[in-house]
Amino acid sequence: MHPFISIVFSLLAIIGLHVSVQAAGNPPERSIERTFVSLLTVSNGLKWGSWGQREFCPTGTYATGFSLMVEEPVFWDNTALNGIRLYCVSRTKDLSDLNKEISVQSDVGRWGKWTDIKWCPSGFLTAFQLRVQSNQGIEDDTAANNIRFNCSGGSLPQGDGTDWGEWGNWSPTCTGRGICGLKTRVEEPQGFEGDDTALNDVLMFCCD
């Protein structure tokens, strides 16, 4: 093949790869940044891993549902809760028609599968509680195992996580209309001889 033609094909391949990566990235409607009025934290999150990027619902929408990425119990090196995904809807949207909801998530571990979505029957997510297994020493650590939320309508939807560990204290309640974003702390895979824990902690953002 002529060298010039070969270069052209190489450039086209690179451009095509770039387009594919762009298409697989964040949805264009998702906000990278959004003004928030309060930050919700809990005291029982663990410290392994690093914080991911904060992710927000699009402006004018708030989280009214969530799903979890959970690894089912295995013989050894369980990771339990790997990820949290928020489902965002407009405050004017009829909750009986949720076929166009937008989801956002921060960093996610690599194990498990996404559970069914849990919805607030009315209102938005306004506070959360995290189930965490404390440091197990030489035994298998799992860190965060499950989460549940308070809805502004009064219900308390709980995720389909695992039951190791204990529930900690509730976060403060949102200042503002409801939860509009999150940021997760996730430990990277530790290799063959390491102890994987995946998700360790989460922060929630609230917006007017």
Secondary structure, DSSP 8 states (H G I E B T S, - for coil): --HHHHHHHHHHHHHHHHHHHHHHSS-TTSBS----SEEE--S-----SEE---EE--TTEEEEEEEEEE----SS----EEEEEEEEEETTS-TT--TT-EEEE----SSSEE---EE-SSS-EEEEEEEE----TTS----EEEEEEEETTS---B-S----SEE-------SSSEEEEEEEEE-----TTS----EEEEEEEEE-
